[in-house]
């Protein structure tokens, strides 16, 4: 169920010029340029008309709607030519961070798996190249990352190490001649089955430091297994990867990754993307719930006319607005070149916490129908659990913030 209901002036439908009439209470949309709104409007139309009708069926089957992949790429969303100047032949400038954030918001407002799939390339893999690759490597690879002709995934998490990956990373890299030999396992790697390369992080047996490598997905010694039995992000194809004596040439090592400190710089940037996903997801849940209660009749009245339902709607809107405030402010800060662990950790922690309440309230006001896929609410409710955990659990992000506040690390050693 989709709705364009707005709270503005009691209108029944939002003005076509407005993208966020429902959930943007403080008008963050005004931060966008006309061109950015046009690009996001095209994305909104595609998601509503082409993607949304496929979601419930594919979610239930646990399959990604492959027919959406290339059309999403063809929308030219990562660095749109009309926003960056690429269409005029001039030297392109990067798209603004606020646009990139709302791009994630739009995807997550429709479906968390779509947002995760796109961000695996536009966020995680692109960040791995932007932060980890040398200038020469970036010149070669970045244009192909942006146009998706080189598709990749971020392969850090392991079967026995998630939150403790900094000290627990067990995949190994051993130098041999003009290349490296990789051994180990990676788990929960989203989109690996359709990637060209895997950005694999492994510990150098010679110095104990973490290095990063672009490994061809079909290289000898690489085995991928789909993770089955998931109850969250069911459309996203997560893989368990086994690396057995995989040979990688030195030219495919990311030359600027020489310790976990370099990996942490990537995570610092990527947590802000997940905060935008958490914000967009709860906006989608809120809009779905609002549309439902305005249509559903109980006791001879619209559900939306009851006081307790309106109280829950108000709390949901407050959560969405608070989250939007956090991610917009974080994005503005990062646009100035300020990247701090505690800032991205706070945004990810708080938006995910509010998201959990928002989707629970959405499911509550929709009642029994809230556990069916017909209303969209059940999908958002289940997918929120994965977003709550990935890119840093609540507890890990809280300890990052606590360390900044007190100057004392409470992490176990």
KELUM-411134 format. One record per residue (C-alpha): residue in one letter; x, y, z. Coordinates in pm, 1 decimal. Each point is the difference from the previous one (the first is absolute). Layout:
% KELUM-411134
@residuo:a; u:X; v:Y; w:Z
...
END
This chain:
% KELUM-411134
@residuo:x; u:0.0; v:0.0; w:0.0
@residuo:x; u:129.0; v:343.1; w:-96.3
@residuo:x; u:-136.0; v:333.6; w:104.5
@residuo:x; u:59.3; v:361.8; w:-91.6
@residuo:x; u:-209.6; v:127.3; w:291.9
@residuo:x; u:138.5; v:319.0; w:150.8
@residuo:x; u:-39.9; v:172.0; w:332.9
@residuo:x; u:32.6; v:344.8; w:-154.1
@residuo:x; u:-312.5; v:214.8; w:30.2
@residuo:x; u:-219.1; v:-310.3; w:29.2
@residuo:x; u:35.0; v:-77.8; w:-371.5
@residuo:x; u:-81.8; v:-347.8; w:-126.8
@residuo:x; u:288.3; v:-26.0; w:-240.9
@residuo:x; u:345.5; v:153.1; w:-9.8
@residuo:x; u:94.5; v:265.5; w:-250.8
@residuo:x; u:187.1; v:-159.5; w:-293.6
@residuo:x; u:288.9; v:238.6; w:66.5
@residuo:x; u:46.4; v:-151.1; w:345.8
@residuo:x; u:181.0; v:-329.6; w:49.9
@residuo:x; u:-26.6; v:-14.9; w:377.6
@residuo:x; u:-337.9; v:150.7; w:85.6
@residuo:x; u:-71.8; v:-275.9; w:251.2
@residuo:x; u:316.5; v:-54.5; w:196.3
@residuo:x; u:209.2; v:314.5; w:-48.2
@residuo:x; u:-149.2; v:208.8; w:277.0
@residuo:x; u:279.4; v:258.2; w:7.5
@residuo:x; u:51.1; v:25.6; w:-377.0
@residuo:x; u:340.1; v:-159.0; w:-50.2
@residuo:x; u:-102.6; v:-22.6; w:-364.8
@residuo:x; u:73.1; v:371.5; w:-28.1
@residuo:x; u:367.9; v:-91.7; w:31.1
@residuo:x; u:-16.7; v:-165.1; w:-342.6
@residuo:x; u:52.4; v:180.4; w:-328.3
@residuo:x; u:-258.4; v:-12.5; w:-278.3
@residuo:x; u:222.3; v:-241.4; w:-190.9
@residuo:x; u:37.9; v:-229.7; w:299.1
@residuo:x; u:-376.3; v:-3.3; w:50.1
@residuo:x; u:-48.7; v:-91.0; w:-366.6
@residuo:x; u:240.5; v:-294.7; w:23.6
@residuo:x; u:-155.8; v:-118.8; w:324.8
@residuo:x; u:-345.3; v:42.9; w:-150.7
@residuo:x; u:94.0; v:-232.8; w:-286.0
@residuo:x; u:128.6; v:-249.9; w:252.4
@residuo:x; u:-325.1; v:31.6; w:198.7
@residuo:x; u:-206.3; v:-66.5; w:-314.0
@residuo:x; u:208.0; v:-304.9; w:-89.6
@residuo:x; u:-24.9; v:-143.0; w:350.7
@residuo:x; u:-373.8; v:56.6; w:27.9
@residuo:x; u:-92.2; v:-117.4; w:-350.2
@residuo:x; u:256.4; v:-270.7; w:-82.0
@residuo:x; u:152.5; v:-123.6; w:324.7
@residuo:x; u:-278.7; v:7.7; w:255.0
@residuo:x; u:-233.1; v:-243.8; w:-181.4
@residuo:x; u:273.1; v:-268.6; w:10.3
@residuo:x; u:107.5; v:26.9; w:361.2
@residuo:x; u:-244.9; v:-212.5; w:198.5
@residuo:x; u:32.8; v:-302.6; w:-228.7
@residuo:x; u:381.0; v:13.3; w:-16.3
@residuo:x; u:30.1; v:64.3; w:373.7
@residuo:x; u:-210.3; v:-307.2; w:75.1
@residuo:x; u:204.3; v:-212.8; w:-241.9
@residuo:x; u:329.3; v:134.3; w:131.3
@residuo:x; u:114.9; v:105.3; w:-345.9
@residuo:x; u:129.4; v:334.3; w:-122.8
@residuo:x; u:-201.7; v:145.7; w:-293.0
@residuo:x; u:282.2; v:-22.5; w:-251.9
@residuo:x; u:-204.9; v:184.4; w:-260.5
@residuo:x; u:36.0; v:318.8; w:205.8
@residuo:x; u:379.8; v:-2.3; w:10.6
@residuo:x; u:88.8; v:139.1; w:-342.7
@residuo:x; u:-285.9; v:253.7; w:-10.6
@residuo:x; u:118.0; v:134.0; w:337.1
@residuo:x; u:353.3; v:29.2; w:-138.6
@residuo:x; u:-131.9; v:168.7; w:-315.2
@residuo:x; u:-161.7; v:273.8; w:210.1
@residuo:x; u:355.4; v:138.1; w:45.8
@residuo:x; u:-43.9; v:65.7; w:370.2
@residuo:x; u:349.7; v:-29.3; w:143.6
@residuo:x; u:148.4; v:305.4; w:-171.6
@residuo:x; u:-282.7; v:132.0; w:-220.0
@residuo:x; u:136.9; v:183.3; w:-303.2
@residuo:x; u:-252.7; v:281.9; w:38.7
@residuo:x; u:117.3; v:64.7; w:357.3
@residuo:x; u:373.7; v:-44.3; w:-46.1
@residuo:x; u:48.6; v:179.0; w:-330.3
@residuo:x; u:101.3; v:-317.5; w:-180.4
@residuo:x; u:-270.3; v:48.6; w:-263.2
@residuo:x; u:153.0; v:328.4; w:-119.4
@residuo:x; u:344.7; v:-146.5; w:-53.8
@residuo:x; u:150.2; v:213.3; w:276.8
@residuo:x; u:205.1; v:-144.2; w:281.0
@residuo:x; u:-264.9; v:-167.1; w:219.0
@residuo:x; u:-36.1; v:87.3; w:366.5
@residuo:x; u:-119.6; v:-257.4; w:254.9
@residuo:x; u:-368.1; v:-8.6; w:86.1
@residuo:x; u:-76.3; v:167.8; w:330.8
@residuo:x; u:-17.6; v:-209.8; w:312.4
@residuo:x; u:-353.5; v:116.1; w:78.2
@residuo:x; u:-116.2; v:-133.6; w:-337.4
@residuo:x; u:176.4; v:-329.9; w:63.0
@residuo:x; u:-170.2; v:-25.5; w:338.2
@residuo:x; u:-346.2; v:58.2; w:-141.0
@residuo:x; u:71.6; v:-252.2; w:-275.1
@residuo:x; u:52.5; v:-260.2; w:272.8
@residuo:x; u:-307.9; v:130.5; w:182.8
@residuo:x; u:-214.9; v:-46.6; w:-312.5
@residuo:x; u:119.5; v:-356.5; w:-54.8
@residuo:x; u:-49.8; v:-98.2; w:364.4
@residuo:x; u:-341.1; v:169.0; w:11.7
@residuo:x; u:-101.3; v:-257.2; w:-259.6
@residuo:x; u:200.5; v:-301.7; w:115.9
@residuo:x; u:303.8; v:-62.9; w:219.9
@residuo:x; u:136.9; v:-272.7; w:-228.4
@residuo:x; u:-5.5; v:234.2; w:-300.0
@residuo:x; u:181.6; v:262.3; w:205.1
@residuo:x; u:252.8; v:-254.9; w:124.6
@residuo:x; u:58.1; v:-139.2; w:-350.0
@residuo:x; u:63.7; v:343.3; w:-150.6
@residuo:x; u:206.8; v:122.6; w:292.8
@residuo:x; u:217.9; v:-311.1; w:-13.8
@residuo:x; u:142.6; v:151.2; w:-319.2
@residuo:x; u:-57.8; v:374.0; w:46.4
@residuo:x; u:100.0; v:1.9; w:366.3
@residuo:x; u:204.6; v:-295.6; w:123.7
@residuo:x; u:193.0; v:-98.3; w:-312.7
@residuo:x; u:43.9; v:356.4; w:-119.5
@residuo:x; u:132.7; v:98.8; w:342.8
@residuo:x; u:242.6; v:-292.3; w:-6.3
@residuo:x; u:142.4; v:134.4; w:-326.6
@residuo:x; u:-17.1; v:368.6; w:98.2
@residuo:x; u:176.9; v:-53.7; w:332.9
@residuo:x; u:206.5; v:-311.4; w:-63.8
@residuo:x; u:124.5; v:29.3; w:-356.5
@residuo:x; u:303.3; v:197.8; w:-110.2
@residuo:x; u:-48.0; v:298.7; w:-232.0
@residuo:x; u:100.3; v:-210.4; w:-299.2
@residuo:x; u:-239.9; v:-276.3; w:98.4
@residuo:x; u:-280.9; v:249.9; w:50.6
@residuo:x; u:55.0; v:148.5; w:-345.1
@residuo:x; u:-36.4; v:-346.8; w:-148.0
@residuo:x; u:-282.9; v:-138.7; w:211.0
@residuo:x; u:-219.0; v:285.9; w:121.9
@residuo:x; u:-167.0; v:83.8; w:-334.9
@residuo:x; u:-93.0; v:-367.3; w:-31.5
@residuo:x; u:-133.7; v:-6.1; w:355.4
@residuo:x; u:-220.4; v:301.1; w:-71.6
@residuo:x; u:-147.8; v:-144.2; w:-321.0
@residuo:x; u:-26.5; v:-351.8; w:151.8
@residuo:x; u:222.4; v:-158.3; w:-265.5
@residuo:x; u:212.7; v:-116.7; w:293.4
@residuo:x; u:-237.2; v:-134.0; w:263.9
@residuo:x; u:142.3; v:-80.9; w:340.3
@residuo:x; u:-87.7; v:-77.2; w:360.3
@residuo:x; u:157.5; v:71.8; w:337.7
@residuo:x; u:116.5; v:-328.5; w:153.8
@residuo:x; u:100.6; v:57.3; w:360.8
@residuo:x; u:-227.7; v:-194.0; w:238.0
@residuo:x; u:93.0; v:-360.1; w:82.1
@residuo:x; u:-193.8; v:-299.0; w:140.7
@residuo:x; u:149.2; v:40.0; w:347.8
@residuo:x; u:65.9; v:374.8; w:-1.0
@residuo:x; u:-242.4; v:288.3; w:-39.9
@residuo:x; u:30.9; v:272.8; w:260.6
@residuo:x; u:346.6; v:-122.7; w:99.6
@residuo:x; u:133.1; v:-12.2; w:-354.0
@residuo:x; u:277.7; v:251.2; w:75.3
@residuo:x; u:182.1; v:-251.4; w:217.1
@residuo:x; u:-171.8; v:-314.8; w:-113.4
@residuo:x; u:54.1; v:10.0; w:-375.7
@residuo:x; u:132.0; v:-345.6; w:-89.3
@residuo:x; u:17.2; v:-0.9; w:-380.9
@residuo:x; u:367.8; v:1.5; w:-94.6
@residuo:x; u:212.0; v:145.3; w:-279.0
@residuo:x; u:344.0; v:-140.1; w:-74.0
@residuo:x; u:242.8; v:167.7; w:-241.4
@residuo:x; u:133.5; v:-232.5; w:-267.5
@residuo:x; u:208.9; v:140.3; w:-284.5
@residuo:x; u:-181.3; v:283.6; w:-176.3
@residuo:x; u:-332.9; v:-85.7; w:160.1
@residuo:x; u:-186.7; v:-121.2; w:304.2
@residuo:x; u:-169.9; v:-317.1; w:118.8
@residuo:x; u:-329.4; v:46.8; w:188.3
@residuo:x; u:-166.4; v:-251.9; w:229.6
@residuo:x; u:-302.4; v:34.4; w:225.2
@residuo:x; u:-374.3; v:55.7; w:10.8
@residuo:x; u:-234.2; v:297.2; w:-24.5
@residuo:x; u:-369.4; v:8.0; w:90.3
@residuo:x; u:-308.2; v:216.2; w:-52.8
@residuo:x; u:146.0; v:154.3; w:-316.5
@residuo:x; u:-297.3; v:154.2; w:-178.6
@residuo:x; u:-1.0; v:-1.5; w:-380.3
@residuo:x; u:306.5; v:-221.6; w:-32.5
@residuo:x; u:-165.6; v:-239.0; w:-244.5
@residuo:x; u:-36.0; v:270.3; w:-267.0
@residuo:x; u:322.5; v:193.3; w:68.0
@residuo:x; u:301.7; v:1.2; w:-229.3
@residuo:x; u:244.8; v:33.9; w:287.2
@residuo:x; u:0.3; v:-43.6; w:376.9
@residuo:x; u:184.0; v:258.2; w:212.1
@residuo:x; u:147.3; v:-248.8; w:246.4
@residuo:x; u:169.4; v:105.1; w:323.1
@residuo:x; u:263.2; v:-238.1; w:136.9
@residuo:x; u:278.4; v:4.0; w:257.2
@residuo:x; u:354.5; v:-2.3; w:-138.7
@residuo:x; u:177.0; v:-293.4; w:166.2
@residuo:x; u:332.8; v:184.9; w:-25.8
@residuo:x; u:-85.6; v:311.8; w:202.6
@residuo:x; u:-342.3; v:-80.0; w:144.6
@residuo:x; u:-155.8; v:306.3; w:-164.4
@residuo:x; u:-321.5; v:5.8; w:-200.3
@residuo:x; u:26.6; v:30.7; w:-377.3
@residuo:x; u:-271.6; v:17.5; w:-267.4
@residuo:x; u:-23.3; v:-169.4; w:-338.5
@residuo:x; u:-233.5; v:-2.0; w:-299.3
@residuo:x; u:-68.1; v:-367.2; w:-63.0
@residuo:x; u:-179.9; v:-114.9; w:-313.8
@residuo:x; u:-320.3; v:-174.3; w:99.2
@residuo:x; u:71.0; v:-292.8; w:-231.3
@residuo:x; u:369.7; v:-32.3; w:85.7
@residuo:x; u:124.0; v:-354.3; w:76.0
@residuo:x; u:-42.6; v:-73.8; w:369.7
@residuo:x; u:-300.5; v:232.7; w:52.0
@residuo:x; u:-324.3; v:-169.5; w:106.7
@residuo:x; u:-328.2; v:181.1; w:62.8
@residuo:x; u:-299.9; v:-144.5; w:182.5
@residuo:x; u:-332.2; v:180.0; w:34.5
@residuo:x; u:-110.8; v:44.0; w:362.1
@residuo:x; u:-348.5; v:-148.6; w:36.0
@residuo:x; u:-260.3; v:20.8; w:274.6
@residuo:x; u:11.3; v:378.4; w:53.5
@residuo:x; u:-298.6; v:179.2; w:154.4
@residuo:x; u:129.4; v:349.0; w:-84.4
@residuo:x; u:121.1; v:159.3; w:-324.5
@residuo:x; u:-128.0; v:-311.1; w:-173.1
@residuo:x; u:43.8; v:145.3; w:-348.7
@residuo:x; u:363.4; v:89.7; w:57.7
@residuo:x; u:223.3; v:-288.6; w:-103.5
@residuo:x; u:259.4; v:-45.9; w:275.7
@residuo:x; u:287.3; v:-239.4; w:-53.1
@residuo:x; u:239.3; v:-210.3; w:201.2
@residuo:x; u:335.0; v:19.9; w:-181.2
@residuo:x; u:283.3; v:-250.1; w:33.4
@residuo:x; u:348.9; v:90.4; w:-124.4
@residuo:x; u:239.8; v:-290.9; w:-44.7
@residuo:x; u:344.4; v:79.5; w:-135.2
@residuo:x; u:-132.3; v:286.9; w:-210.1
@residuo:x; u:273.9; v:174.3; w:-199.0
@residuo:x; u:-23.6; v:378.4; w:-33.7
@residuo:x; u:256.8; v:217.2; w:-181.5
@residuo:x; u:154.5; v:294.7; w:183.9
@residuo:x; u:-166.0; v:241.9; w:-244.2
@residuo:x; u:-337.0; v:-110.9; w:140.9
@residuo:x; u:93.6; v:84.6; w:357.4
@residuo:x; u:-148.2; v:327.5; w:124.2
@residuo:x; u:324.8; v:181.5; w:61.1
@residuo:x; u:-129.6; v:245.8; w:261.0
@residuo:x; u:-127.2; v:-269.7; w:237.5
@residuo:x; u:284.0; v:-97.6; w:230.9
@residuo:x; u:-169.1; v:-39.0; w:339.4
@residuo:x; u:-344.0; v:-25.2; w:154.9
@residuo:x; u:18.9; v:374.5; w:60.1
@residuo:x; u:-46.5; v:42.0; w:-376.0
@residuo:x; u:-300.9; v:-233.1; w:8.7
@residuo:x; u:-145.6; v:202.2; w:288.9
@residuo:x; u:15.0; v:311.4; w:-218.3
@residuo:x; u:-225.9; v:-179.2; w:-248.2
@residuo:x; u:-243.6; v:-109.3; w:269.6
@residuo:x; u:-17.1; v:355.2; w:131.8
@residuo:x; u:-129.9; v:117.5; w:-335.4
@residuo:x; u:-230.6; v:-296.1; w:-60.4
@residuo:x; u:-190.8; v:23.1; w:328.7
@residuo:x; u:-157.4; v:322.6; w:-122.2
@residuo:x; u:-144.9; v:-190.3; w:-298.0
@residuo:x; u:-161.2; v:-253.1; w:233.4
@residuo:x; u:-145.5; v:282.5; w:210.5
@residuo:x; u:-167.2; v:129.6; w:-317.4
@residuo:x; u:-132.9; v:-352.5; w:-68.1
@residuo:x; u:-143.1; v:-19.6; w:352.8
@residuo:x; u:-165.2; v:339.7; w:-51.4
@residuo:x; u:-147.8; v:-85.9; w:-338.9
@residuo:x; u:-124.4; v:-338.1; w:120.8
@residuo:x; u:-197.2; v:149.7; w:285.9
@residuo:x; u:-139.9; v:265.3; w:-234.6
@residuo:x; u:-128.6; v:-278.5; w:-223.5
@residuo:x; u:-154.5; v:-183.1; w:294.7
@residuo:x; u:-161.7; v:319.7; w:126.3
@residuo:x; u:-148.1; v:87.4; w:-339.1
@residuo:x; u:-134.4; v:-352.6; w:-46.5
@residuo:x; u:-162.4; v:5.9; w:343.6
@residuo:x; u:-144.8; v:347.7; w:-56.2
@residuo:x; u:-153.5; v:-102.8; w:-330.6
@residuo:x; u:-150.7; v:-311.0; w:157.7
@residuo:x; u:-162.4; v:167.1; w:301.3
@residuo:x; u:-151.6; v:270.8; w:-219.7
@residuo:x; u:-170.7; v:-267.9; w:-213.2
@residuo:x; u:-87.0; v:-269.2; w:255.1
@residuo:x; u:-339.4; v:18.4; w:173.2
@residuo:x; u:-58.8; v:-134.1; w:350.8
@residuo:x; u:-305.5; v:56.8; w:222.3
@residuo:x; u:-149.2; v:194.8; w:-288.3
@residuo:x; u:285.6; v:254.4; w:-5.3
@residuo:x; u:336.0; v:47.2; w:-165.0
@residuo:x; u:280.4; v:-147.7; w:210.0
@residuo:x; u:180.6; v:328.6; w:-40.9
@residuo:x; u:-273.1; v:178.5; w:196.5
@residuo:x; u:80.4; v:-176.1; w:329.3
@residuo:x; u:204.4; v:181.6; w:262.3
@residuo:x; u:237.5; v:-286.2; w:79.7
@residuo:x; u:75.0; v:-56.6; w:-368.7
@residuo:x; u:73.1; v:369.4; w:-50.1
@residuo:x; u:234.3; v:-3.4; w:300.6
@residuo:x; u:200.4; v:-283.5; w:-159.5
@residuo:x; u:6.1; v:178.9; w:-334.8
@residuo:x; u:134.8; v:310.6; w:172.4
@residuo:x; u:276.8; v:-202.7; w:166.8
@residuo:x; u:93.6; v:-158.0; w:-330.7
@residuo:x; u:20.2; v:339.7; w:-169.5
@residuo:x; u:211.5; v:127.5; w:288.3
@residuo:x; u:240.8; v:-290.1; w:-44.9
@residuo:x; u:29.6; v:52.8; w:-374.5
@residuo:x; u:52.4; v:373.2; w:42.5
@residuo:x; u:259.6; v:-48.5; w:273.2
@residuo:x; u:186.1; v:-252.1; w:-212.8
@residuo:x; u:-11.2; v:224.4; w:-304.2
@residuo:x; u:139.5; v:282.9; w:209.0
@residuo:x; u:291.0; v:-218.5; w:111.7
@residuo:x; u:97.4; v:-129.9; w:-342.9
@residuo:x; u:-32.6; v:335.7; w:-171.2
@residuo:x; u:220.6; v:162.9; w:262.8
@residuo:x; u:256.0; v:-281.7; w:-20.9
@residuo:x; u:8.9; v:30.8; w:-379.6
@residuo:x; u:50.4; v:377.0; w:21.8
@residuo:x; u:284.6; v:-56.0; w:242.8
@residuo:x; u:168.9; v:-257.7; w:-222.5
@residuo:x; u:-36.4; v:232.8; w:-298.2
@residuo:x; u:234.8; v:232.3; w:190.6
@residuo:x; u:253.9; v:-281.5; w:30.5
@residuo:x; u:-81.3; v:-79.2; w:363.8
@residuo:x; u:-9.1; v:-377.6; w:48.6
@residuo:x; u:-5.7; v:-117.9; w:361.3
@residuo:x; u:-75.0; v:-349.5; w:123.6
@residuo:x; u:-231.5; v:122.5; w:273.9
@residuo:x; u:-211.4; v:205.4; w:-240.8
@residuo:x; u:-73.8; v:-280.5; w:-244.7
@residuo:x; u:-41.5; v:-243.5; w:290.7
@residuo:x; u:-256.1; v:229.0; w:164.8
@residuo:x; u:-199.3; v:36.3; w:-321.0
@residuo:x; u:-0.5; v:-374.3; w:-67.5
@residuo:x; u:-83.8; v:-90.1; w:360.8
@residuo:x; u:-282.7; v:247.7; w:46.6
@residuo:x; u:-168.9; v:-32.6; w:-339.4
@residuo:x; u:2.2; v:-379.0; w:35.3
@residuo:x; u:-143.5; v:20.5; w:350.2
@residuo:x; u:-278.5; v:231.4; w:-114.7
@residuo:x; u:-55.4; v:-218.5; w:-305.7
@residuo:x; u:-70.0; v:-301.0; w:220.7
@residuo:x; u:-271.8; v:191.0; w:185.4
@residuo:x; u:-144.8; v:147.8; w:-318.4
@residuo:x; u:-45.8; v:-332.4; w:-177.5
@residuo:x; u:-146.8; v:-154.6; w:316.8
@residuo:x; u:-253.0; v:283.0; w:27.1
@residuo:x; u:-81.6; v:-32.8; w:-370.7
@residuo:x; u:-68.0; v:-369.9; w:39.7
@residuo:x; u:-208.0; v:73.3; w:309.1
@residuo:x; u:-237.6; v:249.2; w:-162.6
@residuo:x; u:-51.0; v:-225.7; w:-301.7
@residuo:x; u:-107.5; v:-282.9; w:230.8
@residuo:x; u:-21.4; v:-356.1; w:-126.8
@residuo:x; u:55.8; v:112.3; w:-358.3
@residuo:x; u:335.2; v:133.5; w:113.0
@residuo:x; u:146.9; v:-349.7; w:-16.8
@residuo:x; u:-92.2; v:-42.3; w:-366.9
@residuo:x; u:202.8; v:123.6; w:-293.8
@residuo:x; u:-303.5; v:169.4; w:-153.3
@residuo:x; u:39.9; v:312.5; w:213.6
@residuo:x; u:383.4; v:35.0; w:-35.8
@residuo:x; u:25.8; v:46.7; w:376.3
@residuo:x; u:102.5; v:-362.3; w:67.6
@residuo:x; u:287.2; v:28.2; w:-247.1
@residuo:x; u:131.1; v:318.1; w:161.1
@residuo:x; u:-49.2; v:-149.3; w:346.9
@residuo:x; u:209.1; v:-308.0; w:-79.2
@residuo:x; u:268.8; v:177.3; w:-202.6
@residuo:x; u:61.0; v:251.2; w:277.1
@residuo:x; u:161.7; v:-272.6; w:211.2
@residuo:x; u:284.5; v:-45.2; w:-247.9
@residuo:x; u:56.8; v:374.6; w:-33.8
@residuo:x; u:3.8; v:29.0; w:379.9
@residuo:x; u:302.2; v:-233.0; w:14.7
@residuo:x; u:216.4; v:57.5; w:-305.2
@residuo:x; u:276.0; v:262.5; w:-25.7
@residuo:x; u:34.9; v:-5.2; w:378.2
@residuo:x; u:-246.7; v:-128.5; w:258.3
@residuo:x; u:-169.6; v:235.0; w:244.6
@residuo:x; u:243.5; v:-100.0; w:273.7
@residuo:x; u:316.1; v:46.8; w:-206.6
@residuo:x; u:-108.7; v:342.8; w:-120.7
@residuo:x; u:-94.0; v:98.6; w:355.3
@residuo:x; u:350.2; v:-92.1; w:119.8
@residuo:x; u:157.3; v:205.7; w:-278.9
@residuo:x; u:-203.3; v:298.6; w:118.9
@residuo:x; u:78.8; v:-75.6; w:364.7
@residuo:x; u:372.2; v:-9.9; w:-74.1
@residuo:x; u:-20.4; v:345.0; w:-158.2
@residuo:x; u:-198.3; v:136.7; w:293.6
@residuo:x; u:216.8; v:-133.0; w:280.2
@residuo:x; u:338.1; v:-57.3; w:-157.6
@residuo:x; u:-19.2; v:-357.3; w:132.6
@residuo:x; u:-36.4; v:-307.4; w:-219.4
@residuo:x; u:-248.2; v:-254.9; w:133.1
@residuo:x; u:73.6; v:-247.4; w:-277.4
@residuo:x; u:126.7; v:-334.7; w:123.5
@residuo:x; u:351.1; v:-91.5; w:-102.1
END
